[in-house]
């Protein structure tokens, strides 16, 4: 008997190779076009280099390693001293270092030239395809600057280190560090998104008021990235809910009593620590006007919501390229999967969703670059919650369909699809759920009716070019003219507003095959499952545009 013969049970074939060592920017034609169109052509070479890094096998492996090794908490040292230390895998720190060195946390603030937000959005989009969890502290650090502008003395004292081009993970006082990361603490058990129910109290140490020192007493139910160097925190004073800047260390160099109770055991966003925290007389400084804390911190929230939009768009892109890559290299029933009509229908549908999300995201980046332009400011105000609601909500089903294409292998934790699927619901929940976003759209319109005019003005750039879009816009205008039960109908309105804006952008900027397919499949009928597009769609053209190789 030949034992060697019996040891070889089968030949491994018809198995797709790993998608790695490719340039995730140069392989994404739609992103290249958007970078140039939205005003950041000057950044092409830099983004191209970054795309090569993000598609490299070594860098992609960091994402897997950071998620395979959860952060761990030590509340006390061996002598019983309170330390509140979180240990991360080195891969997490490598990802943080890359993001900060490439300006994902600060570049539009450090060099606020035309296209700065567009370039930053493109790089954030590419790096989130590698790993999403570390993006949370990157985003909060980025978003802290607009809020700190309400308190110039704090911005002067901390701004340079927050925007520094580097990453310093050491747990030491801020004045000893070369770079700082910033977190946010709003949510409490009894209120959730309704932060006005917060019970955490702030007591002035001296005279009190903006920029002055306070002690905070209370709890926070959800604090992400609790190893950040400082946090923007909401707390009640005698004049109402106010915003505070709370460092990890007191001015005298002692540990600030912002104590971590436990880490959240999350289904997704695993590389990033999220925690429950108690403030036991924590030292902080008031940011902005007393009693106007929501107004102050909303500057931070608006930016974090936008990054949720980028993150979900990035997840869709990674899921799409994984699905197409699999089908390019997998044969069944006599042909590669990419050549089979029903699979073409499904792959093209996923590619459409991905590109529509990306063009929306990049258009909002241009609006942020031109915030001094009233039309752009108004558009950003209403379209950010529209996009945050719609794109983040479309991501989970998109990830599932891509996982199903890949099959059993895609369910395994050794495949990136399992991580993408677990990550997909996160952005829809964080920074305000779907209902919160829809009500925020109505709130924006009620407070500043011109935002709705700005929205319809933007959509009108494609007027007369597609009958489905023209009909939808007319229906939307009629729906807003009917003021009855608007909150009840808010999701219906947000759905159609998102689709109309995506369709308008694709009609203006994408090939006819993409724009026509999107309008025919999304606007001419009720949207059901992916893979049910009507006849006549140029599926192969759409798939070719979405391919990563």
C-alpha positions in Angstrom: 0.0 0.0 0.0 1.3 3.4 -1.0 0.8 5.6 2.2 1.9 8.7 0.3 -0.9 8.2 -2.3 -3.5 7.9 0.5 -2.2 11.1 2.2 -3.2 13.2 -0.8 -7.0 13.3 -0.8 -7.6 16.0 -3.4 -6.1 18.8 -5.5 -7.0 22.4 -4.4 -8.4 24.2 -7.4 -11.2 26.6 -8.4 -10.5 28.5 -5.2 -10.1 32.3 -5.5 -6.8 33.8 -4.3 -6.7 36.5 -1.6 -7.4 39.9 -2.8 -4.3 41.7 -1.8 -1.3 43.6 -3.1 -3.4 45.9 -5.3 -3.8 49.6 -5.3 -7.3 50.3 -3.8 -7.3 53.8 -5.3 -6.1 53.2 -8.9 -8.4 50.2 -9.1 -11.4 52.4 -8.2 -12.2 54.5 -11.3 -15.3 56.1 -9.7 -13.3 57.3 -6.7 -10.5 58.7 -9.0 -13.1 60.7 -10.9 -14.8 61.9 -7.7 -11.5 63.1 -6.2 -10.8 65.2 -9.3 -14.4 66.4 -9.8 -15.0 67.5 -6.2 -11.9 69.7 -6.1 -8.9 67.6 -4.9 -7.1 66.7 -8.1 -4.0 68.2 -6.4 -4.0 65.2 -4.0 -4.0 62.5 -6.6 -0.4 61.4 -6.2 -0.7 61.3 -2.4 -4.0 59.4 -2.4 -2.5 57.0 -5.0 0.4 56.2 -2.7 -2.0 55.7 0.2 -4.1 53.4 -1.9 -1.0 51.2 -2.6 -0.5 51.0 1.2 -4.1 50.2 1.9 -4.2 47.3 -0.6 -0.9 45.7 0.5 -1.0 42.3 2.1 0.9 43.6 5.2 -1.5 46.4 5.8 -4.6 44.3 5.2 -3.3 41.8 7.7 -3.2 44.5 10.4 -6.9 44.9 10.2 -7.4 41.2 10.7 -5.0 41.1 13.6 -6.5 44.1 15.4 -9.9 42.4 15.3 -8.7 39.0 16.3 -7.2 40.4 19.5 -9.7 42.4 21.5 -8.6 45.3 23.8 -8.4 44.3 27.4 -9.0 46.4 30.5 -7.0 46.7 33.8 -8.8 48.8 36.3 -6.1 48.5 39.0 -2.4 47.8 39.1 -0.9 45.0 41.3 -0.7 47.3 44.2 -4.4 48.2 44.1 -3.9 51.6 42.6 -6.6 52.8 40.1 -5.0 52.9 36.6 -7.9 52.4 34.0 -5.5 51.1 31.4 -6.6 49.4 28.1 -4.1 47.2 26.3 -4.5 47.1 22.5 -2.8 44.8 20.0 0.2 46.3 18.2 -1.8 46.1 15.0 -4.3 48.6 16.3 -1.5 51.1 17.2 0.0 50.6 13.7 -3.3 51.5 12.1 -3.7 54.5 14.4 -0.2 55.7 13.5 -0.9 55.3 9.8 -4.2 57.3 10.0 -2.6 60.1 12.1 0.5 60.4 10.0 -1.6 60.7 6.9 -3.8 63.4 8.4 -7.1 61.5 8.7 -7.6 63.1 12.1 -6.8 66.7 11.1 -5.7 67.6 7.6 -8.6 69.9 6.7 -7.9 71.9 9.9 -4.1 72.0 9.4 -4.2 73.0 5.8 -7.8 74.3 5.0 -7.4 74.8 1.3 -10.0 73.9 -1.4 -10.4 70.2 -1.7 -9.0 69.5 1.8 -12.1 67.7 3.0 -12.4 65.8 -0.3 -8.8 64.5 -0.1 -9.3 63.5 3.5 -12.6 61.7 2.8 -10.9 59.7 0.0 -8.1 58.6 2.3 -10.5 57.8 5.1 -12.6 55.8 2.7 -9.6 53.7 1.6 -8.3 53.1 5.1 -11.6 52.1 6.5 -11.7 49.4 3.9 -8.7 48.0 5.7 -10.2 48.3 9.3 -13.1 50.3 10.6 -12.7 50.1 14.4 -9.7 52.3 14.8 -11.5 55.0 12.8 -13.6 55.8 15.9 -10.9 57.7 17.8 -9.6 59.1 14.5 -13.0 60.5 13.8 -13.6 61.9 17.3 -10.2 63.6 17.2 -11.0 65.1 13.9 -14.5 66.2 15.0 -13.2 67.8 18.3 -11.7 70.9 16.6 -15.0 72.4 15.4 -16.4 72.1 19.0 -13.3 73.5 20.6 -13.5 76.6 18.4 -16.3 77.6 20.8 -13.6 77.9 23.5 -10.5 79.7 22.1 -8.3 79.3 25.2 -8.7 75.5 25.1 -8.1 75.4 21.4 -5.0 77.4 21.9 -3.8 75.1 24.7 -4.5 71.8 23.1 -5.2 72.4 19.4 -1.7 72.0 18.1 -1.2 68.6 19.7 -4.7 67.4 18.6 -3.9 68.3 15.0 -0.2 67.1 15.2 0.9 64.7 12.4 1.7 61.8 14.6 0.4 59.3 17.2 1.5 59.1 20.8 -0.3 56.2 22.6 1.5 56.7 26.0 -0.7 57.1 29.0 0.9 60.3 30.4 -0.3 63.9 30.9 -1.1 65.9 27.8 1.7 68.4 28.3 4.2 65.6 28.1 2.9 64.2 24.9 3.6 65.0 21.2 0.1 64.3 20.0 -3.3 63.8 21.5 -6.5 61.9 20.6 -9.9 63.0 21.8 -13.0 61.1 22.8 -16.6 62.0 23.5 -19.0 61.1 26.4 -22.7 62.0 25.9 -24.9 58.9 26.4 -26.3 57.9 29.7 -28.5 54.8 30.6 -31.7 56.7 31.2 -31.6 58.8 28.1 -29.7 57.3 25.2 -30.1 59.7 22.3 -32.2 62.0 24.5 -29.2 63.7 26.1 -31.3 66.3 27.9 -32.2 63.5 30.4 -28.5 63.3 31.4 -28.0 63.4 35.2 -24.2 63.9 35.3 -23.5 67.1 37.2 -20.7 69.7 37.0 -19.8 71.9 39.9 -17.6 75.0 39.4 -14.3 75.0 41.3 -14.0 78.8 41.2 -16.1 81.4 39.5 -17.4 79.1 36.8 -18.3 79.9 33.2 -16.8 79.3 29.8 -13.2 78.1 30.0 -13.3 77.7 33.7 -12.6 74.6 35.8 -15.3 72.3 37.1 -15.6 68.9 38.8 -18.0 66.4 37.2 -19.9 63.7 39.0 -22.0 61.0 37.3 -21.9 58.2 34.8 -21.6 57.6 31.0 -23.1 54.5 29.4 -21.2 54.5 26.2 -17.7 56.0 25.9 -15.7 54.8 22.9 -11.9 54.9 22.8 -11.6 55.5 26.6 -7.8 55.7 26.3 -8.1 59.0 24.5 -6.2 61.9 26.1 -9.3 64.0 26.7 -13.1 63.9 26.2 -15.9 66.3 25.3 -18.5 65.5 28.0 -22.1 66.7 28.5 -23.1 67.5 32.1 -25.7 69.6 33.9 -25.1 72.8 35.7 -27.6 75.1 37.4 -28.1 76.7 34.0 -28.7 73.5 32.0 -26.8 71.0 30.0 -23.3 72.2 29.2 -20.2 70.9 27.4 -16.9 70.2 29.1 -13.3 69.3 28.1 -12.1 66.5 30.5 -8.5 65.4 30.3 -7.3 62.0 31.5 -4.9 63.7 33.9 -5.4 66.6 36.3 -3.3 69.7 36.1 -1.2 68.5 39.0 -0.2 65.3 37.1 -2.5 63.0 39.1 -4.9 60.7 37.4 -8.3 62.3 36.7 -11.1 60.1 38.3 -12.8 59.2 35.1 -13.1 55.5 36.0 -13.8 52.7 33.5 -16.3 50.2 34.9 -16.1 47.7 32.1 -15.6 47.3 28.3 -18.6 46.7 26.1 -18.7 43.2 24.5 -19.7 44.4 21.0 -20.6 42.2 18.0 -18.7 44.6 15.7 -16.1 47.4 15.9 -14.1 44.9 17.9 -10.6 46.5 17.6 -12.0 49.7 19.3 -12.6 49.7 23.0 -16.0 51.1 24.1 -16.7 51.4 27.8 -19.0 52.4 30.7 -17.4 55.2 32.8 -18.1 56.9 36.1 -16.9 60.4 36.8 -16.0 60.8 40.5 -15.1 64.5 40.7 -13.4 64.5 37.3 -11.6 67.8 36.5 -12.8 69.5 33.4 -13.2 72.9 31.7 -16.5 74.3 30.3 -16.6 74.6 26.5 -18.8 77.3 25.1 -21.8 78.9 26.7 -23.2 77.5 29.9 -26.5 75.7 29.3 -25.8 75.5 25.5 -23.9 72.2 25.6 -25.9 70.5 22.9 -25.3 73.5 20.6 -21.5 73.2 21.3 -21.1 69.5 21.0 -23.3 69.2 17.9 -20.4 70.6 16.0 -18.5 67.5 16.9 -21.5 65.2 16.3 -22.1 66.6 12.8 -18.6 65.6 11.8 -18.8 62.2 13.4 -22.1 61.5 11.6 -20.4 62.4 8.3 -17.6 59.9 9.0 -20.2 57.3 9.7 -21.4 57.9 6.2 -17.8 57.5 4.9 -17.4 54.3 6.9 -20.5 52.6 5.6 -19.6 53.6 2.0 -16.1 52.1 2.5 -17.7 48.9 3.9 -19.8 48.6 0.8 -16.8 49.1 -1.5 -14.8 46.4 0.2 -17.8 44.0 0.1 -18.3 44.7 -3.6 -14.7 44.2 -4.6 -14.5 41.0 -2.5 -17.7 39.6 -4.2 -16.6 40.5 -7.7 -13.1 39.1 -7.1 -14.5 35.8 -5.9 -16.8 35.5 -8.9 -14.0 36.3 -11.3 -12.0 33.3 -10.0 -14.8 30.8 -9.2 -16.4 28.6 -11.8 -19.6 26.6 -11.4 -21.9 24.9 -13.9 -19.5 25.3 -16.7 -18.6 29.0 -16.5 -17.1 31.6 -14.1 -19.7 33.1 -11.8 -19.1 36.5 -13.3 -20.3 35.2 -16.7 -23.6 33.9 -15.4 -26.6 36.2 -15.9 -28.2 36.0 -12.5 -24.9 36.6 -10.8 -24.2 39.5 -13.1 -27.6 41.0 -12.0 -26.6 40.7 -8.3 -23.0 41.9 -8.7 -24.0 44.9 -10.7 -26.7 45.8 -8.1 -24.1 45.7 -5.3 -21.7 47.8 -7.4 -24.4 50.4 -8.1 -25.2 50.7 -4.4 -21.5 51.1 -3.6 -20.8 53.8 -6.2 -24.0 55.7 -5.3 -22.9 55.8 -1.7 -19.4 57.0 -2.6 -20.5 59.8 -4.9 -22.9 61.1 -2.2 -20.1 61.0 0.3 -17.7 62.9 -1.9 -20.2 65.5 -2.8 -20.8 66.2 0.9 -17.0 66.6 1.3 -17.1 69.3 -1.3 -19.9 71.0 0.6 -17.8 70.9 3.7 -14.8 72.5 1.8 -17.0 75.4 0.8 -18.9 75.9 4.0 -18.6 79.7 3.6 -20.8 79.4 0.5 -24.4 79.6 1.8 -25.8 77.1 -0.7 -23.1 74.6 0.3 -23.6 75.1 4.0 -27.3 74.6 3.6 -26.8 71.5 1.5 -24.4 70.0 4.0 -26.9 70.6 6.9 -29.7 68.7 5.3 -27.9 66.1 3.2 -25.6 64.9 6.0 -28.4 63.3 8.0 -30.0 62.1 4.8 -26.8 60.3 3.8 -26.1 59.1 7.4 -29.6 57.6 7.6 -29.8 56.0 4.1 -26.2 54.8 3.4 -25.6 53.4 6.9 -28.9 51.6 6.7 -28.2 50.1 3.3 -24.9 48.7 4.4 -26.0 45.6 6.4 -28.1 44.0 3.6 -25.3 44.8 1.2 -22.7 43.1 3.3 -25.0 40.0 3.7 -25.5 39.7 0.0 -21.8 39.9 -0.7 -21.2 37.3 2.0 -23.8 35.0 0.4 -22.0 35.3 -3.0 -18.8 34.1 -1.4 -20.7 31.3 0.4 -19.5 29.3 3.3 -16.0 30.7 3.2 -17.4 34.2 3.6 -19.1 33.1 6.9 -15.7 32.2 8.4 -13.9 34.6 10.7 -10.8 34.0 8.6 -12.5 35.9 5.7 -12.8 39.6 5.7 -16.5 39.3 4.9 -17.4 38.1 8.4 -15.9 41.2 9.8 -17.6 43.5 7.3 -20.9 41.9 8.1 -20.5 42.4 11.9 -19.3 45.9 11.3 -22.2 46.8 8.9 -24.9 47.7 11.5 -22.6 49.9 13.7 -22.7 53.2 11.8 -26.5 53.1 11.5 -26.7 53.0 15.3 -23.8 55.2 16.4 -24.1 59.0 16.4 -27.9 58.9 16.2 -30.1 56.0 14.9 -32.2 56.1 11.8 -35.1 57.7 13.5 -32.9 60.4 15.0 -31.5 61.3 11.6 -34.9 61.5 10.0 -36.3 63.7 12.7 -33.1 65.8 12.4 -33.9 66.4 8.7 -37.3 67.7 9.7 -35.8 69.8 12.5 -33.3 71.4 10.0 -36.2 72.3 7.6 -38.3 73.7 10.4 -35.4 75.8 11.8 -34.0 76.9 8.4 -36.5 76.3 5.5 -33.8 77.3 3.0 -32.1 73.9 3.5 -35.0 72.2 1.6 -34.6 74.8 -1.2 -30.9 74.0 -1.3 -31.6 70.3 -1.5 -34.0 70.6 -4.4 -31.6 73.0 -6.1 -28.9 70.4 -6.0 -31.1 67.6 -7.3 -32.3 69.9 -10.1 -28.8 69.8 -11.8 -30.1 66.6 -13.4 -33.6 67.9 -14.2 -35.0 66.7 -17.5 -32.4 63.9 -18.0 -34.4 61.0 -16.5 -38.1 60.7 -16.3 -38.0 58.5 -13.2 -36.0 61.2 -11.3 -38.3 64.0 -12.5 -41.3 62.1 -11.3 -39.7 61.3 -7.9 -38.8 65.0 -7.4 -42.3 66.0 -8.2 -43.6 63.5 -5.7 -41.2 64.7 -3.0 -42.2 68.4 -3.5 -45.9 67.3 -3.1 -45.1 65.3 0.0 -43.4 68.3 1.7 -46.3 70.5 0.7 -48.6 68.2 2.7 -47.7 69.2 6.3 -49.8 66.5 7.9 -48.1 63.8 10.0 -44.5 64.7 8.8 -42.8 63.0 11.7 -44.8 59.8 11.0 -43.7 60.0 7.4 -40.1 61.0 8.0 -38.5 57.7 6.9 -40.5 57.7 3.7 -39.3 61.2 2.9 -35.7 60.4 3.9 -35.6 57.3 1.7 -36.8 59.2 -1.4 -34.6 62.2 -0.7 -31.5 60.0 -0.6 -32.4 58.1 -3.7 -33.2 61.3 -5.6 -29.9 62.9 -4.6 -27.9 59.8 -5.5 -29.6 59.5 -8.8 -29.0 63.1 -9.6 -25.3 62.8 -8.9 -24.9 59.6 -10.9 -26.8 61.1 -13.9 -24.4 64.1 -13.8 -21.2 62.2 -13.3 -21.3 58.5 -13.9 -21.4 56.6 -17.2 -24.9 56.1 -18.7 -24.8 52.4 -17.9 -24.4 53.2 -14.2 -26.9 56.1 -14.0 -29.6 54.4 -16.1 -29.3 51.2 -14.1 -29.6 53.0 -10.8 -32.6 55.0 -11.9 -34.4 52.1 -13.5 -33.8 49.8 -10.5 -34.3 52.2 -7.7 -36.7 54.9 -8.9 -39.1 53.1 -11.2 -40.4 50.7 -8.6 -40.3 49.7 -4.9 -36.8 48.6 -3.8 -36.7 45.0 -2.7 -33.7 42.7 -2.5 -30.5 43.1 -4.3 -30.2 41.1 -7.5 -33.7 42.0 -8.8 -32.8 44.6 -11.4 -35.1 44.9 -14.4 -34.2 43.8 -17.9 -32.0 45.9 -20.1 -29.4 46.9 -17.5 -25.8 46.8 -18.8 -24.7 44.6 -15.9 -21.2 43.7 -17.4 -20.3 47.4 -17.8 -21.4 48.1 -14.2 -19.4 45.1 -12.9 -16.3 46.1 -14.8 -16.4 49.6 -13.3 -16.7 48.1 -9.8 -13.9 45.5 -10.1 -10.8 46.1 -8.0 -8.2 44.5 -10.3 
